[in-house]
Amino acid sequence: MKFNRLSDLISANQLQGKRVFIRADLNVPQDDAGNITEDTRIRASVPAIRQARDAGAAVMVTSHLGRPVEGEFKPEDSLAPVAKRLSELLGAEVKLVSDWIEGVDVAPGQVVLLENCRLNKGEKKNSDELAQKIAKLCDIYVNDAFGTAHRAEATTYGIARFAPVACAGPLLAAELDALGKALNQPARPLVAIVAGSKVSSKLTILKALADKVDNLIVGGGIANTFMLASGLKIGKSLVEADLVDEAKAIIDMMAKRGASVPIPVDVVCGKEFSPTAAATVKDAKDVADDDMIFDIGPKTAATLAAQLAKAGTIVWNGPVGVFEFDQFGGGTKALAQAIADSDGFSIAGGGDTLAAIAKYGITDKVGYISTGGGAFLEFLEGKTLPAVEILMQRAQ
């Protein structure tokens, strides 16, 4: 995967005095009063901004925030709280610029934040007219927003077509390097964990990975569908019975390659979905008609942990049980610990996965944690992300 990198331009001293436009992902959660409740995305975006500023560039940064209506400004859509936090992190004032399409006043060594890009008419539809106007603001365009790389919008795709130079920032480059390492040149065995409530939402990912991985570990409601496909009873558990044939096809596809989809041999059941529900460990053959499966059992967890211990590469998307309730978190905790202890390269992504990583305190033990939800999943599906595709075209 070949694309221009901000680091290469800085090494070649090509930023001095230049106008640099950075598309970051500063879409952070806020409380009702507009206070930022979690600033990971802002902190992750600081290196690109600081590098460009310190290299002598006049730096413009923008991002989307929430889901504003184009052309209709509301105070809750403003990046003002982000400008304040960026100022603190950079140790210098970051001015918020409202009407910026027609021109921006910014000097070398200075950073300004351009108001919510999704307020501009034509942003989401990737309007050429808007993209060309934005491209005229800069000498160098930097995409550092992996979380929006699966969308072709004016500030993620259009501007990259028309700007004099287009490159990837350090955050985007690191994501693509890590994903490429995990899926394109993986150390074997390659083990993928794909878990979640529905097979339907991850069917294309399961099929794409079934072609590549040595072991495909399924969990959550997805595992229930695979258990049903294997002839096991699942009681009242969440399941998609109409996708049993798809599950069988994936099991067969893997078997023909000498790979496997491990089916749980024991499970943890409850009678109701509740934080106070009693948890009962059962053999997978003994699930009662009124049982609901909420986790894999200890024998299954130990078997899967042993597979992860031998893995050369691990891709993790989704907890394998209802880990939010501690009595149904044993499976996810065991696999999280196995990933932490593994010598293989691991990459994890998806909101619930990140929550599990935080809960079990293994953040510094995972090889790479992806910041993109939808973009991470589409990459796993084998799709070319539009914002990445245009950077690759510009590098030719």
C-alpha positions in Angstrom: 0.0 0.0 0.0 1.9 3.1 -1.3 0.9 6.6 -0.2 2.6 9.8 0.6 3.3 10.4 4.3 3.5 13.7 6.3 6.7 12.4 7.9 8.4 12.1 4.5 7.5 15.7 3.6 8.8 16.9 7.0 12.1 15.0 6.5 12.5 16.6 3.1 11.9 20.0 4.7 8.9 20.7 2.5 6.6 22.3 5.0 8.4 25.6 5.9 6.1 28.5 5.1 3.5 26.2 3.5 -0.3 26.2 4.2 -1.2 22.8 5.5 -4.8 21.6 5.8 -5.3 18.7 8.2 -8.5 16.6 8.3 -8.6 15.2 11.8 -11.1 13.1 13.6 -12.1 15.3 16.6 -15.6 13.8 17.0 -15.5 13.5 20.8 -18.4 12.7 23.2 -19.8 15.7 25.2 -22.2 16.0 28.1 -25.4 18.1 28.0 -23.5 21.2 29.0 -21.1 20.8 26.1 -18.1 19.6 28.2 -15.9 17.0 26.5 -16.2 13.7 28.5 -13.5 11.7 26.7 -10.6 13.3 24.7 -8.7 10.3 23.3 -9.4 11.4 19.6 -8.1 14.9 20.3 -4.9 13.6 22.0 -4.4 11.2 19.1 -4.6 14.0 16.6 -2.0 16.2 18.3 1.2 14.7 16.8 0.3 15.5 13.2 -0.7 19.1 14.2 2.4 19.6 16.3 4.7 18.2 13.7 3.3 20.4 10.9 3.4 23.5 13.2 7.0 22.8 14.3 8.1 22.3 10.7 7.1 25.9 10.0 3.8 25.4 8.4 0.6 27.6 8.7 -1.7 24.9 10.0 -5.5 24.6 9.5 -7.3 21.7 11.1 -10.9 20.7 10.7 -13.2 17.8 11.7 -16.8 16.8 11.9 -18.6 16.7 15.2 -22.0 14.9 15.6 -24.5 14.9 12.8 -25.3 18.6 12.0 -27.7 19.7 9.2 -25.6 21.2 6.4 -26.0 25.0 6.3 -27.7 25.2 9.7 -25.4 26.1 12.5 -26.5 25.2 16.1 -24.3 25.9 19.1 -24.1 22.2 20.0 -22.5 21.5 16.6 -19.6 23.9 17.3 -16.0 22.8 17.7 -15.5 25.5 20.3 -14.9 23.0 23.2 -12.4 21.2 20.9 -10.5 24.4 20.2 -10.2 25.0 23.9 -8.8 21.5 24.6 -6.5 21.7 21.6 -5.1 25.0 22.9 -4.3 23.3 26.3 -2.6 20.3 24.6 -0.5 22.4 22.2 0.3 25.1 24.8 -0.8 27.9 22.5 -4.1 29.5 21.5 -6.0 27.7 18.7 -8.4 30.1 17.3 -11.8 28.8 16.0 -12.6 30.1 12.5 -16.3 30.1 11.5 -16.7 31.1 7.9 -13.6 29.6 6.3 -14.5 28.4 2.8 -13.5 31.6 1.1 -10.2 32.1 2.9 -8.3 31.6 6.2 -5.9 34.0 7.9 -3.2 31.9 9.4 0.6 32.5 9.7 3.5 30.0 9.7 3.9 28.4 13.1 0.3 29.1 14.0 -2.6 26.6 14.3 -6.3 27.5 13.6 -9.3 25.2 13.9 -11.9 25.4 11.2 -15.5 25.0 12.3 -17.4 21.7 11.9 -16.8 20.7 8.2 -20.2 19.0 8.0 -21.9 22.3 8.3 -20.7 23.1 4.7 -23.2 22.4 2.0 -21.9 19.6 -0.2 -19.6 18.0 2.4 -21.3 14.7 2.7 -22.1 14.4 -1.0 -18.4 15.1 -1.8 -19.3 18.1 -4.0 -16.5 18.9 -6.5 -17.2 22.6 -6.2 -16.8 22.6 -2.4 -13.7 20.3 -2.6 -12.0 22.6 -5.1 -12.7 25.7 -2.9 -11.2 23.9 0.1 -8.2 22.7 -1.9 -7.4 26.3 -2.8 -6.8 27.1 0.9 -3.7 24.9 1.1 -0.4 23.8 -0.4 -0.5 20.4 1.3 -3.5 18.3 2.4 -3.1 15.8 5.3 -5.7 13.1 6.1 -5.2 12.0 9.6 -8.8 10.7 10.2 -8.9 6.9 9.8 -12.4 6.9 11.5 -13.9 8.6 8.4 -11.7 6.9 5.8 -14.6 4.7 4.7 -16.6 7.8 3.6 -16.0 9.8 0.4 -16.7 13.4 1.5 -15.3 16.8 0.5 -12.8 16.9 3.3 -11.8 13.2 3.1 -11.8 12.5 -0.6 -12.6 15.5 -2.8 -9.9 17.8 -1.4 -7.3 15.0 -1.8 -8.0 15.0 -5.6 -7.5 18.7 -6.0 -4.9 19.8 -3.5 -1.3 20.3 -4.9 0.0 17.6 -2.5 -2.0 15.0 -0.6 -0.6 12.7 2.1 -1.4 10.6 5.2 -0.8 11.9 8.7 0.9 9.7 11.4 -2.4 8.3 12.8 -3.8 7.3 9.5 -0.4 5.9 8.3 -0.1 3.8 11.6 -3.6 2.4 11.1 -2.9 1.3 7.5 0.5 -0.1 8.4 -1.0 -2.2 11.3 -4.0 -3.4 9.3 -1.7 -4.2 6.3 0.6 -6.2 8.6 -2.3 -8.1 10.1 -4.2 -9.0 6.9 -1.8 -8.7 3.9 1.5 -10.2 5.3 0.4 -11.9 8.5 2.7 -14.1 10.6 0.9 -17.5 10.9 -1.2 -18.9 12.4 -3.7 -16.0 11.7 -6.5 -16.1 14.2 -9.6 -13.8 14.0 -12.1 -13.2 16.8 -15.4 -11.9 15.3 -18.1 -11.5 17.9 -21.3 -9.6 18.3 -25.1 -9.9 18.4 -25.8 -10.5 14.8 -24.3 -12.7 12.0 -26.1 -10.5 9.4 -24.1 -7.4 10.4 -20.8 -9.2 10.1 -21.5 -11.8 7.4 -19.3 -10.2 4.8 -16.5 -9.9 7.3 -16.9 -13.6 8.3 -16.8 -14.6 4.6 -13.8 -12.4 3.8 -11.8 -13.7 6.8 -12.9 -17.4 6.2 -10.7 -17.1 3.1 -7.6 -15.9 5.0 -7.5 -17.1 8.6 -6.4 -20.3 10.2 -8.9 -20.1 13.0 -12.1 -18.0 13.1 -13.3 -17.6 16.6 -17.0 -16.6 16.8 -18.7 -15.2 19.9 -21.9 -13.6 21.2 -25.1 -14.1 19.2 -22.9 -15.0 16.2 -21.6 -18.1 18.0 -25.2 -19.1 18.8 -26.0 -19.2 15.1 -22.9 -21.3 14.5 -23.9 -23.7 17.4 -27.3 -24.1 15.8 -25.6 -24.8 12.5 -23.6 -27.6 14.2 -26.8 -29.3 15.5 -26.7 -27.9 19.1 -29.7 -26.6 21.0 -29.4 -23.0 22.1 -32.7 -22.5 24.1 -34.0 -18.9 24.0 -30.6 -17.4 23.1 -30.3 -14.6 20.6 -29.9 -16.2 17.1 -30.5 -15.7 13.4 -32.0 -19.0 12.4 -32.4 -17.9 8.8 -28.6 -17.6 8.5 -27.8 -21.2 9.6 -27.0 -22.2 6.0 -24.6 -19.3 5.7 -22.9 -20.4 8.9 -22.6 -24.0 7.6 -21.1 -22.6 4.4 -18.5 -20.7 6.3 -17.6 -23.8 8.4 -17.3 -25.9 5.2 -15.2 -23.2 3.4 -12.8 -23.2 6.4 -12.6 -27.0 6.6 -11.7 -27.3 2.9 -8.6 -25.2 3.7 -7.7 -27.2 6.8 -8.8 -24.2 8.9 -11.5 -24.2 11.6 -14.4 -22.4 13.3 -14.2 -23.7 16.9 -17.7 -24.4 18.3 -18.1 -23.9 22.0 -18.1 -27.2 24.1 -19.5 -25.4 27.2 -21.4 -22.2 27.8 -22.5 -19.9 30.5 -26.3 -19.5 30.7 -28.9 -17.4 32.4 -32.6 -17.3 32.6 -32.9 -13.6 31.9 -30.9 -10.7 30.5 -30.1 -8.9 33.7 -27.1 -7.7 35.7 -28.4 -9.8 38.6 -29.1 -12.9 36.5 -27.6 -16.1 38.0 -24.9 -17.7 35.8 -24.8 -21.4 35.2 -22.0 -23.2 33.4 -23.3 -26.0 31.2 -22.0 -28.5 28.6 -23.0 -27.2 25.2 -25.2 -30.3 24.7 -27.2 -29.6 27.9 -28.7 -26.2 27.1 -32.3 -26.2 28.3 -35.2 -24.7 26.3 -35.6 -21.8 28.7 -31.8 -21.0 28.8 -30.1 -18.0 27.3 -26.4 -18.3 26.4 -24.5 -15.2 27.6 -20.9 -16.4 27.4 -18.5 -19.2 26.4 -17.7 -21.6 29.2 -14.3 -22.1 30.9 -13.3 -25.2 28.9 -14.0 -23.4 25.6 -12.2 -20.3 26.9 -9.1 -22.4 27.8 -9.1 -24.1 24.4 -9.4 -20.8 22.5 -6.7 -19.2 24.8 -4.3 -22.0 23.8 -5.0 -21.2 20.1 -4.3 -17.5 20.7 -1.1 -18.4 22.6 0.3 -20.0 19.4 -1.0 -17.4 17.0 1.4 -15.3 14.9 -1.3 -12.7 14.3 -4.6 -11.9 16.1 -7.4 -9.7 14.7 -10.0 -9.0 17.4 -13.4 -7.5 16.8 -16.1 -8.0 19.5 -16.3 -9.5 23.0 -17.4 -13.1 23.2 -20.0 -12.7 25.9 -22.1 -10.1 27.8 -18.9 -8.9 29.5 -20.7 -5.8 30.9 -22.2 -8.2 33.5 -19.2 -9.7 35.4 -20.8 -13.1 35.8 -20.9 -13.4 32.0 -17.4 -11.8 31.4 -15.2 -14.8 32.0 -14.8 -15.8 28.4 -13.9 -12.3 27.2 -11.6 -11.8 30.1 -9.8 -15.1 29.4 -9.3 -14.3 25.7 -8.2 -10.7 26.5 -5.6 -12.1 28.9 -4.5 -14.6 26.2 -4.1 -11.8 23.7 -2.1 -9.7 26.2 0.2 -12.7 26.9 0.6 -13.7 23.3 3.9 -13.2 21.5 2.0 -12.7 18.2 1.0 -9.3 16.7 -2.5 -8.3 17.7 -4.8 -5.6 16.3 -8.2 -4.8 17.9 -11.0 -2.5 16.9 -14.7 -1.7 17.5 -16.3 0.2 20.4 -17.2 -2.8 22.5 -13.8 -4.3 22.0 -12.1 -1.1 23.2 -14.4 -1.1 26.2 -13.4 -4.7 27.0 -9.7 -3.8 26.6 -10.1 -0.9 29.0 -12.1 -3.0 31.5 -9.4 -5.8 31.7 -6.5 -3.3 31.7 -4.6 -4.7 28.7 -4.3 -1.5 26.6 -0.5 -1.5 26.6 -0.5 -5.3 25.8 -2.4 -5.1 22.4 -0.1 -4.6 19.4 -2.3 -1.9 17.8 -5.7 -0.5 18.9 -7.7 0.8 15.9 -9.5 4.2 16.4 -11.9 3.6 13.6 -15.2 1.6 14.0 -16.8 1.4 10.6 -13.5 1.9 8.8 -11.9 -0.9 10.7 -14.8 -3.3 9.8 -14.8 -2.3 6.1 -11.0 -2.9 6.0 -11.6 -6.4 7.5 -14.2 -7.0 4.8 -11.5 -6.4 2.2 -13.0 -3.2 0.9 -10.8 -0.4 -0.3 -11.5 2.7 1.8 -12.3 5.7 -0.4 -10.1 8.2 1.5 -7.2 5.7 1.3 -7.8 4.9 -2.4 -7.4 8.6 -3.4 -4.2 8.9 -1.4 -2.8 5.9 -3.2 -3.8 7.4 -6.6 -2.1 10.6 -5.7 1.1 8.8 -4.8 1.5 7.3 -8.3 
